[in-house]
Amino acid sequence: MTKLSVNINKVATIRNARGNNVPNLLKVALDIEKFGADGITVHPRPDERHIRYSDVVELSKNIRTEFNVEGYPNKKFMELVLTTKPDQVTLVPDPPGVLTSNAGWKIKDNKSLLEESLSELKKAGIRTSVFMEAKVADIEELSLIEVDRAELYTESYASGYSNNREQAIRPFTEAAKLTSEMGIGLNAGHDLNLENLSFFASSLPNLLEVSIGHALVADALYLGFERTVALYKNQLT
């Protein structure tokens, strides 16, 4: 079954709005684990507007499921993940001021950076992943690097789902087939929700993990985290 990793960036955003520790990020993460999530995802950014680097350190000492840290491989990020050693690091091509991840890697243009970063992570025993768009030409470039997984950027699927879900899913099934042929594991994330998740997961039999934050946290405001995590897990069965 596809695993559910819950991105808790938005919980940190709420906490930071008041400058204290309410809600307690670590407690929320541990409760989400208790409620059945398979992992916790965070994406610290240079301005620390939601997840702080100190959060990653604290979470790394306490998470008992899978801990996935996303980010752009600048010097500070690499020092952080090589010190805390999460289960998985997902490299994302975010420029410093971006609001949310909105593009995948162009590997040919970033080959040296990716090769160096992935090599350091591999030496540290960390599973590696890169954020990619579901475009055949981009996916084919995965052959230029050594990486364990690719995370598909699913915004185009989510935005096209209500109009024509068969058409929206087609690039992702093609990308999934290619990654399988390459021996690369498949993750996915961005704008997946209770409406579109089940069809997506059932269409990609080799999908290992989805990372979901914004929609899940928004649903939890109404339903509570325990019920929300269960509902999302049910979409993946």
Secondary structure, 3 states (H helix, E strand, C coil): CCEEEEECHHHHHHHHCCCCCCCCHHHHHHHHHHCCCCEEEECCCCCCCCCCHHHHHHHHHHCCCEEEEEECCCHHHHHHHHHHCCCEEEECCCCCCCCCCCCCCCHHHHHHHHHHHHHHHHHCCCEEEEEECCCHHHHHHHHHCCCCEEEEECHHHHHHCCCCHHHHHHHHHHHHHHHHHHCCEEEEECCCCCCCHHHHHHHCCCEEEEEECHHHHHHHHHHCHHHHHHHHHHHCC
